[in-house]
Amino acid sequence: MFMFSKSRVALIVLALAPLALSACGSSSNSADRARSDHLQNRGEYLEDAALTSKVAAAILDEPRLRDSAIRVSTYGNIVQLSGEVATVRDAYRAEDIAASVIGVRRVDNDLSVVK
């Protein structure tokens, strides 16, 4: 019968632990991938929501645009402006403001001029 001391058992466990952990890590299943995708999607959603808020706040800081009915939405760091402004100049100004916000990749300006 083999007798192992506690220190020898601990040494064997420590020696085999990396092998066991690497075997667990290499078998990524679909649930792990789905969880990872979900967290990435959640992060992208939160980033887009933050950009929407920053752009909307920046537009509201412009006195000429405060009374405009501008809606801001963001998807994939691309900002879309929609709604109504008083002049073409206001539409371009809103686009310039949105484009100046850090993190915005592109601005799609769908603003209409109301006469």
N, C-alpha and C positions, 0 to 999 in steps of 0.2 A: 504494500500500500504506500502510495506517495503522500508525503506530508509536506506541505508548503507553509512557510512562515507568512505572517501578515504582510511583511514588507515585500516578499517575493510575489505574492498575489497582487499587491498594489502595483508593482513594477510591470507585471504581465498585463494588467488591465490598462495601464498607461501606454504601454507599447502597442496594444491592439486598438485603442480608442481612435487614433487617426484613421485606421483602415475602416473601422465601422462607420465613422462619420463621412468619409469620402464615398462610401458605398451608398449611404443615404442621400447625399447631395447630388449624386450623378443620376439618380432616377427621378427626374422632375416629371410630375404627372400633370394632367390637364387641369386639375383643380389649382395647382400652384401657378400655372401659366394664366389661368383665368383671373386669379386673385391679383397677380402682377399687372395684367392688362387693366383690371378694374381700378387699381390704385393709380396707374398712369393716366387713365381717363379722368379720374377724379382730380388729379393734379392739373391736367390740362383745362378742365372745366373751371377750377378755382383760379387759374392764371387768367383765363379769358374773362371771368367775372371781375377780377381785380382791374384788368385793363379797361373794361367797360366803365367801371366806376371812376377810374382816373381820367379817362377821356371826357366823360360826362361832367365831371367837376371842372376840368380845364375849360370846357365850352361855357359852363355857367360863370366862370370867372371873367369871361369877355362881356363887357357891358352891352355891346351891340346885339349879342346873341341871347341874352337872358330871357327875352320875351318870345323867342322862337320856339316852335314845337319840334325839337330835334330829338329823335330816338337814336340811341346808340346800342349796337349789338356787336358781339365779338365771337369769332369762331376761328380757332387755330391762329391766334394773334393777328387776324385780319379783321379790321373794324369796318362796320357798315353803318353809314349815317343815312337816316331816312327821316321823312317829315317835311315840314315847311319852314321857309325863311322868307324874309321880306325882299331881299335883293340877291342878285347873282354874286355880288361881292361878299355877302354874308355866307353864302354857300361855300365859296372858296376859302373864306376865313375859317369856317368850321373844319374844313378838310385839312388846312394847314395846322390848326391846333391839334387835331387828332393825330396827324402824322408826326408831330413833335413829341408825343408821349413815348417815353422809353419802353421798348418791348413791342411796339406796333410794327408789324411787317409791311402792311399795306392798308390803304383806306379806299373803300368803295363808297363813293359819294352819290347817293340816290336822293339828294335833297331836291325839293320842288320849290320854285319861286312863286309866291302868292302875290297877285297884283291887286 
